[in-house]
C-alpha cells in the first residue's frame, strides 16, 4: 500500500491506512478470510508505528470489515463483498471453456483420479534432495539433462525411438512443441503443413498461427494415404501408431512411403505419439521415428499417462532442427519448469513410471471392455472402431440415425458431454455434411464412480437415436 498520496490529500496516517484497507476489501483485492500481516510486520513494511496499525485494525474490526481473535490473528471478515460491475469481467474466450455436464465423455484426457500422488510426492522429495544447486538456475532450453537421459533409455526400450540427450527437447506440452516446430519450419521456407483428414482442431490452429496453411491427407482403414502427399507441403503431421480420432494404425508400407517422401523432397514427418503406452489387442507398434531419425520428429507426452496439467512433453529432433527449435524455445519461455522434470526423471529411473503405466493400461482396458459390452447389448447397430489402443472409441451410427449436430444437442440436454467426429475434420464442405453420424467417446475421462452411469446414459441416448 502506498499511503503517500492519501496523506497528501489531508488524511492522517491512521485514516489513510484505514481507507486503503477498506477499499482493498470492498473491491475484492483482499478476499474474505484473507489473513492480514501482524501489526508489527505491517508496521515494519510500511515504515509506521505498530500502534497506528493496531488502532486501524481495531477501527475496521469495529466496523465489521475485519475479524480479530486472540491467538488467531486478524483476517478479512466473511461478509458480502459487492460484485464488480458486469463490464469489468470479460467473458472467457470460448476456446478456454470446457463443457460442464453430469457425465463427461469427451476424448483427450485420462482418468485424473489415477494420478500417482504418493509416488509423485516421494519422487519429488528424492529428486529435490539430490539435485545439485545449479539445477535450480537458468539452464539449457533443451531441458534438464537428468530427464533427457532417462527419456533416451525409456523411449528406446518402450517405443524403439533412436535418439540421445542432445537431440531431445523438453517442452510445455505437445501444443508448445508443435508450435515451435511449425515456427522453425516456417523459418526454413515451409508454407504448408499436411495434416490427416481427421485430427485435433487445436493442432490445425497452431499451424495456422505459425503462418502455415494446412492441407488434408485422406484416410482409410490403414491410416493416411501418404501417396497423396503434396510436394509443396513442408512437413506432414501424422499419428501413425493410433490415428486420432479414427484409431487406424498406419501400415508398414505407408510408414516407409512417408519416410521416402520426406527424404526425396527434403521434408519432415512429425510423429505425434500421443497415447503410445496404451495398447490392448495387438502388439505395440514401434515409433515410426526409428526408420529415419533425421527425417522424423518424434513427439511424446505425459498428458495421457499422468496428467495434462503437468505440461510435460518432449521432441526427439533431427540434427538440423535442434538449434532452431531450441532457440525458439528459449525465446518462448527460456526453459520448462525444473522440479517437475527432475521428478519425472526420478519416476522413470526408479521403475515407478513403468508400474504406473501398467496399472493404467489394465484400468482402461477394463473400461473399454465395459463400454463395448454395454453397446453390444443396448445399441447393437452401432459400430465401435478404434478400440485396439488408446483411451477413446469411435461410434459409427447406422444410416437413418439422428444427424450428428442434433444428437450432440440431445446429449447435452441429457447431461452428457460428447464429441462428434465431424468437428475433427480438417476441412469443411459437402463431404463433411454427407458423412454418416459418428461420436468420439473418451472412456477414460469419468472418475471410477461415475463411469457406469455415464455408459448407461450413453446407451440410452443411442437407443433413442
N, C-alpha and C positions, 0 to 999 in steps of 0.2 A: 504494500500500500504506500502510495505517495501522499503524504499529508501536507506537503508544502503549499500546494495550490489552495487547499481548504483553509489553511491558516492565513494565507494572503488575502482571502476573501473576508476575513474578520472573525472566523471561528476560533475558539480556544483549542488548545491541543487535545483536551479530553473530548470536546464536542466534535472535533474533526475526526478523531478515531471512531467515535460512536456512529457518526454519519457514514463513514467508509464501511464499517462492518454491517450496518443496517442495509445499505444499498447492495452490498455483496450478497446478503441473504435474500433480499427482495428480488434481485434479477437472476437468482439461481446459481451464481458463481460459488456460493457456499451452500451446498445441498443440506437438507435436513439430516441430522445425525452426524455431520462432519465434526470431528474432534478438533478443537482450536488449540493453538500452542499455549503452554503455560504462560501466566502473566510475566514471569521472569524472562522466559525465552522470547516472547513477543516484544517485551520492552527492550531487550538487548538488540533484537533485529532492527527495531525502528529507531533506536537511539533515544528512547524516552524513559522516564522513571517507571518503575514497576507499579507504584501506587496509582499512576494515571491509568494504566491498563486495568488494574483491579477495579477502579471506580467505573471505568467504561463497561467492563464485563458486568458489574453489578447493576448498572442502569439498564442495560439491554436484557438482562435476566428478568428484572422487574417488569419490563415492557412485554416480555414473552418471546423475545427473539432468540434468547439463548437459554440453555438449561445448565445449571451449575450444581453439582453434588459433591459432597465431601468424599475425597478419595477417588472420584471418578473423573475429575477434570471438568472442563467446560465444553459443551457441544452445542451445535445449532439445534434449536427446538424443532421437534417434529410437528410443525404446523403447516397449514395450507400455504403454499407459495403461489402467487398469481402466475398463470401461464403467460408466456410472452405472446405478443400479437401473432396472428396466423402468418402474416407476411414475413416474419423473421425466421421461419423454419421451412426452407425449401424442401419440397418432396424429394425423396431419394430417387435417383435415376432407375428406370425400370430394370436395367441390366443388373442392378445391385440387389433387387428384391427377390427373395425366394418365396415360392408358393407356400401358403400355410394351409394345412388340411389335417384331418384326423389321421389319415394314413398317407405316408409319403413313399411312393414307389418310383420316384424319379431316378434315373440312372446316373452314374458318375461318382457315387460316394459309397464308402464301406459302412459297415455297422460300427459306429463310433464307440459303442459300449465295449468293443473288443480291444480298444487301445490298451496296451500293457502298462498301465500306470505305475505299478510297483516296480516292474523291471526297468522301465524308463527312468524312474527316480533313482534306483540303485545304480544304473549305468551312468547317470548324470553325476552322481556323487563320486564314483570311481574316476570318471573322466576328469572332473574338476580337480580332484585331489592329486592326480598325477600329471596334469597338464603343465608344461613349462610356462613361466611368466609371459614369455613373448607370444604365446598363443592368444593372449587377450589383446594384443596390439593390432594395428592395421597389418594386414597380410596380403598374400597373393590373391588376385581376383579369381584364380582358379579354385580356391578353397583350401581348407586345411589339409596338409599332407597326410595326416592320420586317416582321414576319411577317404581320400583318393587312393591310398594304398589298400585300405580294407575293401573298397569297391572294386579295385582292379582284380583282386583274387576272387571276390564273391561273384562278380559278373562273369568271369571266365569259367568258374565252376558251375554256376546255375544257368547261365544264358549263353555261354560259349562266346562271349564278347572278347575280341582281341584288342587290348589297349594297354596303356601304362599310366602311372600317375601324372606324367607330364602332358598327357592328351585328354585328361578328364577335367571337366569344369563343373563345379557345384553351383547350381542356380536356384533362384527362389521360385520353384515350381516349373513344370514344363512350359507353362504360359510364358514366363520370362525367357526360358531357354529358346523357345520358338521365335519370340520377338527378336532376341539377339541374333539368331541365325538369319532371319529374314533381313534384318538391317545389314548384316555382313554381306549377304548375297547381293543386296541392292548396291552396296559399295563396289562390288565386283562386276556390276553391269547387268545383273538379272532384273527383269521387269515383270516376270510372271512366275507364280508357283502353281504347279499342277497338284490338285487335291483329288481324293477319292470322291466319287459321285455323291455318296453319303458320308458324312463326317460330323465333326464337332463345330457348330457355328462360331463359337468364340475364336477358334483357331483360324478360320477364314477371315474373321475381323482383324486378328493380329497381323496377318499377312498384308491386308489392305492398309492397315495403319502404318506399316513399314514401307509403304509405297509399292507393293507388289500386287498385280492383278492375280486373280485365281481362275484356273481353267479346270473343269471337271474331267476325271477319268472314269469311264463306265465300269460297273462291277457285274460279276456273275457269281456262281457258286464257288469258283476257285479264286475269288478275290478280284483285284483290279486288273483290267485289260491293259496291261502295260505296253502292248504293241500299238496302242492308240496314243501313246505319249507324244506330245507336240515338241518338236526340236527347239521351239522358241522358249520353252519353259526353262528357267534357270535351275530348278530343282523340282523334285516330286516328294510330297508328304504321304507316307504310307503307314498303315497299321497291319503289317504282314502276319503277325502271329495270331491276331484275333481282330478282324476288321471291325472298326466301330462305325455304326452300331450293328451291322448285319450279322457279324460273327464268323464270316468266312475266313479261312486260312489261305494265304497266298501260296499257290502251288510252287513246287521246286523249280519248274521250268520258268515260271514268271519271275521268280526271285532272280534267277540267273539272267533273264532277259532285261530286267530293270537295271541290274548292275552293269550289264553290257551297254545299255543305253547311256548310263552315266559316264562310262569310260570313253565311249566313242564321241559323245557330244561335249565332253569336258564339263559335266554337270554333277549334281549331288542327289543322293536319296536320303531323305530324313526319315528314320525309322522310329515311330512312336510306339514304344513297348509299354503301354500304359497299364497292363494287367498281366505281365509276363509270368508272374508266380502262380497264377491260378489256372490249372489245367485239370480236367476231371476224367474224360472218357477217351483220351488219346495221349500218346507220348508227347512230352513237352517239345515244342518246336524251338530249335536254337535261334539265336538272333541272326538276322539277315546280314548284319554288320560284318560277321566273320568272313563273308565272301569277298569283301574288299574294304578294309578299314580306311583306305584313302578316298573312297567314293561314297561311303555310307556313314552318316552321322547317327549315332545311337542315342536315344533319349529315354531315360528311365526315371522312376519317381517312387516315393513312399506314400503317395496320395491314397492308393488302394490298400496297400499292405499295412500302413499305420494310420495316418490321418491326413487329409488335405491341408488342415490348419498348420501342420509343421512347415509347409512350404519348402520341402527338401526334394530336389531333383538333380539330375546330372546329365551331362552330354559327353559322349566319347567322340572326340573330334578328329577329323583328318588333320595331318600336319599343316596343310595350307590354311586351315581355318582357326587354328589355336590362337594365333596372335590377334587377328581382327575381332574374334568373339570375346577374348579376354579383355581386350581394350574397351570394347563396348560395355562389357560387364562392369569394368572399373568406373566408367562414366555413369552407369545406371545407378549403382549403389555401393561402389567400392568392393564389397565382398558380402557373402551371405553370413548370417549370424553364426558365430564360432561355437558357442556352447552346444547348440543342437547338433552341429557337425561332429563335435567330439563325442557326444552321447551316442549318436548313430554308429560311429566307428567302433565304440565300445560294445554296443549291442551285436554288431556283425562279428567282430573278432572273438567275442566270448561264446558265440553259437546261439545266443538268446534270440536273435532275429530269425534264424532258421526254424527254431522251435515254435516261435510265434506264427510264422507263415504257415507251417504245417497245421497248427491248430485252426487257423483261419480257413485254410483250404477245406478241412473236414466240415467246419461250420457252414460254409457257403454251399458245399456240395449237398448237405442235408437240406438246406433251404431250397436249392434248385429242385431236388427230387420232390419235395413237398409241393412246390408250385406246379411242376409237371403233372404229378398225380392228381392234384385238385382240378387242373384244367381238363385232363383226360376224362374225369368223372362228370364235371359240371358244364364244360364247354368243349365237347369233343370235336366240333367242327373247326375250332381254332387250331391253326398250325403253329407249333412252337419251334423256333430255329435259333441258332447261335448259342446253344447251351453247352457245348463241349468244353467251354472255358469261360473265364471272366466272371462278372458279377451282375450281368443283365441278360435278358432274353427278349427276342422279338416275337410278338404275337401277330400272326398274319390272319386277318379275319376273312371269312368266305365271301364270295360275291353276293351282293344284295344286302350286306350289313349296313348298319348306320354309318354315314360318312364320318371320316376321322375328326373334323372340327366339331361336329355335333356330339360325337362320342366323348371327346375331351371335355366338352361343356357339361355333359351329363355326369362325368366322373367328378368334376369339381363340385357339382351340386350334391353328389353322394359322399363328399368328404375325402375324395381320392386325388392325390397329385400324381398325374401320369404324363408321360411324354409321347408324342406321336412320331412315327417315322418320318413324316413329311417335313417336320421342322429341321431335320438333319440333312436335307437335300442341299447340295452346294449351289444349285441354280433353281430359279422358279420357271414356270412355263406350263404349257398344256400337259406335258408328260407327268408333271407333279400332280396336277389335278386329276388325271386319269388313273393314277396308281391306286391299287386297292388299299383300303384302310389297314393300318398296322400300328401296333403300340410297342414302345420300347420300355420294358419293365425292369427297374432296378430292384432285384430281390434282396440285395444286401443292405439297403438303407434302413428299413424299420428296425427299432430295437426288438429284442427277442420276444418280449411280452406282447408286442403289437403285431408281430408278423402273421400269426394265424388269422387274426381279424382282418388284416389287410388283404390276405389271399381270398377270404370269404367275400369281402366287398368287391374285389376284382371279378371273381367268378359270377357274382350276381349281376354286375354291370354287363359282362359279356353275354350272359344268358339273355338279358333284355335286348341286347344289340343284335 
